[in-house]
Amino acid sequence: MSLEALERRVRQELEFLNYPARNWVPPRQRDGVRVLDVLIVGGGQAGLAACFGLRRERIDNIEVLDAKPAGLEGPWIDFARMVTLRTPKTVTGPDLGLPSLAPRAWFEARHGAEAWNALNKIDRRDWQDYLGWYRRVLGLPVVNGVRVTEIRPDGDLLVAVLDTGERRWARRIVLATGLEGGGRWQIPAIVSQNVPADRYAHTAQAIDFAALAGKRIGVLGGGASAFDNAATALEAGAASVDLFVRRPELPRINPYRWMENVGYLGHFADLPDPLRWRMTRRIFDMNQPPPQDTLWRCQHFANFALHTGSPWTGLGIVGDAVAARTPKGEFAFDFLIIGTGFTVDLSLRPELAALAPDIATWADRFDPPAGEGHAALGQFPYLAPDCSFTAKQPGTHPHLAHIHDFTFATMPSMGLTGGSISGLKYGVRRLVGGIAKSLFTEDAETHCASLMAYEELELLHLDGPPP
Ligand SMILES: Cc1cc2nc3c(=O)[nH]c(=O)nc-3n(C[C@H](O)[C@H](O)[C@H](O)COP(=O)(O)OP(=O)(O)OC[C@H]3O[C@@H](n4cnc5c(N)ncnc54)[C@H](O)[C@@H]3O)c2cc1C
């Protein structure tokens, strides 16, 4: 089937399922401007899927804003340096159950069924192409090149301030701002305090790899992105790449593969707090190994060295080199690549900074049993069942219940939702159901009045059929 034929099928399936078809959210105005029912911040896979999910529930008055240019949302083309996705190729999610929107349907229409059978995992560039196609075929209302810089309450509405100077009033806001959307990419203090900024880059930054040819590169971090960047530097002709991991051994078990089951993805959020805490803590402690092919991509080079049990205990400029001390020896580099992931702390997000002091975290709500403490986990927001923020002081700041987190920061409360492809299938369902419920119940009096005034005749003729 060609892509054109697939697109026709998408439209037909949507038509087949278009019941009930009527929009039902009463329109609102502010200063003569239509208030959005939902503003989605972030037009990556999570923002797009949330938008499609809301539209299927006939919540149509939505806008999606993304700071990046069209086609560059998320990491896939921008700074992801792996060859393929890490997730099995059979993953579904953005399709929300529509077979013709599934990644496989797009792939087979684009590259053929044989190519699918021969495929190991989906190429990251194909994933971005798929997301671009998904957005286009569904006609999702995304505006690119616009950053939300601040969110604040305004009566019973929310107002989002944009970097263009404009504002958007909305009844609900969904934060689909990515892996780092609950905080920021993390650079350890030992690096930022001891090394000039032009001698290192985080894996999430733009890096001129051609300029690293012939250079000695030190990479910090044991996650997949650290290895992807090491491999990219090696392929660009780096003289040597040394990768340093704090753990005595690389993790070899991937809890994310365990998490790929309907029970966890669909119902983790329904567990009691002690279990949600214990399971998330276990997942964080296990961490994820780099994919096998990513490790081999590095090991293919004789000038690659992996140093386990080797945190950087000292770092500084010596002569023209960056000198790193580890428990196992000293090293000299021309450039560092920092693959230490991200940290969750809502106060670090400009758009949330004003609200963060009032948002409850897990540390505010849950006292872990002895031996189960975890400082980083305590910083994650403690979310309501519809992914919305809760107030540090219960009963205050009602606007927080209208801001829905759909990033990796949902982990201890919801399990995976946004921030991972596997989380979308059930995460969008939970988010959309929650928003539909809260909009309907907030407007209950209006809906009741509408029913009381309803007088559209269905039975038109009482005197037998017309001749
Ligand atoms: C290198 C890498 C590889 C990954 N590989 C996989 C994988 O194989 N499988 C998997 O399941 N997951 C993977 N992930 C995790 C996850 O799936 C991705 O991070 C994915 O992009 C998350 O989708 P998202 O829509 O939540 O966020 P993103 O795709 O990051 O999109 C968020 C968007 O929000 C925008 N934004 C942020 N703040 C604002 C603001 N204030 N105003 C306007 N716009 C804003 C950004 O510009 C961005 O485009 C990977 C992550 C990374 C970083």
The ligand as an SDF file (V2000), in Angstrom:
LIG
                    3D

 53 58  0  0  0  0  0  0  0  0999 V2000
   18.7660   10.4410   22.7540 C   0  0  0  0  0  0  0  0  0  0  0  0
   17.4550    9.8680   23.1770 C   0  0  0  0  0  0  0  0  0  0  0  0
   17.0490    8.6380   22.7050 C   0  0  0  0  0  0  0  0  0  0  0  0
   15.8320    8.0940   23.1090 C   0  0  0  0  0  0  0  0  0  0  0  0
   15.4550    6.8890   22.6190 N   0  0  0  0  0  0  0  0  0  0  0  0
   14.2670    6.3660   23.0020 C   0  0  0  0  0  0  0  0  0  0  0  0
   13.8100    5.1200   22.4950 C   0  0  0  0  0  0  0  0  0  0  0  0
   14.4590    4.4770   21.7030 O   0  0  0  0  0  0  0  0  0  0  0  0
   12.6160    4.6500   22.9240 N   0  0  0  0  0  0  0  0  0  0  0  0
   11.8300    5.3510   23.8000 C   0  0  0  0  0  0  0  0  0  0  0  0
   10.7350    4.9050   24.1600 O   0  0  0  0  0  0  0  0  0  0  0  0
   12.2550    6.5190   24.2910 N   0  0  0  0  0  0  0  0  0  0  0  0
   13.4260    7.0410   23.9220 C   0  0  0  0  0  0  0  0  0  0  0  0
   13.8130    8.2470   24.4130 N   0  0  0  0  0  0  0  0  0  0  0  0
   12.9660    8.8770   25.4310 C   0  0  0  0  0  0  0  0  0  0  0  0
   11.7260    9.5980   24.8400 C   0  0  0  0  0  0  0  0  0  0  0  0
   10.9500    8.7420   24.0310 O   0  0  0  0  0  0  0  0  0  0  0  0
   12.1410   10.8000   24.0300 C   0  0  0  0  0  0  0  0  0  0  0  0
   12.8150   11.7140   24.8360 O   0  0  0  0  0  0  0  0  0  0  0  0
   10.9380   11.4970   23.3710 C   0  0  0  0  0  0  0  0  0  0  0  0
   11.4050   12.4980   22.5460 O   0  0  0  0  0  0  0  0  0  0  0  0
    9.9550   12.0300   24.4010 C   0  0  0  0  0  0  0  0  0  0  0  0
    8.8900   12.5920   23.7160 O   0  0  0  0  0  0  0  0  0  0  0  0
    8.1700   13.8930   24.2600 P   0  0  0  0  0  0  0  0  0  0  0  0
    7.1760   14.2900   23.2450 O   0  0  0  0  0  0  0  0  0  0  0  0
    7.7460   13.6050   25.6430 O   0  0  0  0  0  0  0  0  0  0  0  0
    9.3260   14.9750   24.3430 O   0  0  0  0  0  0  0  0  0  0  0  0
   10.2010   15.6020   23.1850 P   0  0  0  0  0  0  0  0  0  0  0  0
   10.2050   14.7250   21.9930 O   0  0  0  0  0  0  0  0  0  0  0  0
   11.5100   15.9580   23.7930 O   0  0  0  0  0  0  0  0  0  0  0  0
    9.4030   16.9030   22.8060 O   0  0  0  0  0  0  0  0  0  0  0  0
    9.2790   17.9570   23.7290 C   0  0  0  0  0  0  0  0  0  0  0  0
    9.1390   19.2170   22.9450 C   0  0  0  0  0  0  0  0  0  0  0  0
    8.7630   20.2450   23.8530 O   0  0  0  0  0  0  0  0  0  0  0  0
    9.3050   21.4470   23.3980 C   0  0  0  0  0  0  0  0  0  0  0  0
    9.3570   22.3590   24.5370 N   0  0  0  0  0  0  0  0  0  0  0  0
    9.9470   22.1700   25.7310 C   0  0  0  0  0  0  0  0  0  0  0  0
    9.7420   23.2160   26.5370 N   0  0  0  0  0  0  0  0  0  0  0  0
    8.9860   24.0990   25.8360 C   0  0  0  0  0  0  0  0  0  0  0  0
    8.4340   25.3700   26.1200 C   0  0  0  0  0  0  0  0  0  0  0  0
    8.5980   25.9580   27.3060 N   0  0  0  0  0  0  0  0  0  0  0  0
    7.7070   26.0080   25.1580 N   0  0  0  0  0  0  0  0  0  0  0  0
    7.5130   25.4100   23.9490 C   0  0  0  0  0  0  0  0  0  0  0  0
    8.0200   24.2060   23.6200 N   0  0  0  0  0  0  0  0  0  0  0  0
    8.7410   23.5540   24.5690 C   0  0  0  0  0  0  0  0  0  0  0  0
   10.6700   21.0850   22.8660 C   0  0  0  0  0  0  0  0  0  0  0  0
   11.1030   22.0060   21.9010 O   0  0  0  0  0  0  0  0  0  0  0  0
   10.4290   19.6790   22.3010 C   0  0  0  0  0  0  0  0  0  0  0  0
   10.2950   19.6720   20.8910 O   0  0  0  0  0  0  0  0  0  0  0  0
   15.0110    8.8030   24.0060 C   0  0  0  0  0  0  0  0  0  0  0  0
   15.4280   10.0410   24.4820 C   0  0  0  0  0  0  0  0  0  0  0  0
   16.6340   10.5750   24.0650 C   0  0  0  0  0  0  0  0  0  0  0  0
   17.0420   11.9260   24.5960 C   0  0  0  0  0  0  0  0  0  0  0  0
  1  2  1  0
  2  3  1  0
  2 52  2  0
  3  4  2  0
  4  5  1  0
  4 50  1  0
  5  6  2  0
  6  7  1  0
  6 13  1  0
  7  8  2  0
  7  9  1  0
  9 10  1  0
 10 11  2  0
 10 12  1  0
 12 13  2  0
 13 14  1  0
 14 15  1  0
 14 50  1  0
 15 16  1  0
 16 17  1  0
 16 18  1  0
 18 19  1  0
 18 20  1  0
 20 21  1  0
 20 22  1  0
 22 23  1  0
 23 24  1  0
 24 25  2  0
 24 26  1  0
 24 27  1  0
 27 28  1  0
 28 29  2  0
 28 30  1  0
 28 31  1  0
 31 32  1  0
 32 33  1  0
 33 34  1  0
 33 48  1  0
 34 35  1  0
 35 36  1  0
 35 46  1  0
 36 37  1  0
 36 45  1  0
 37 38  2  0
 38 39  1  0
 39 40  1  0
 39 45  2  0
 40 41  1  0
 40 42  2  0
 42 43  1  0
 43 44  2  0
 44 45  1  0
 46 47  1  0
 46 48  1  0
 48 49  1  0
 50 51  2  0
 51 52  1  0
 52 53  1  0
M  END
$$$$
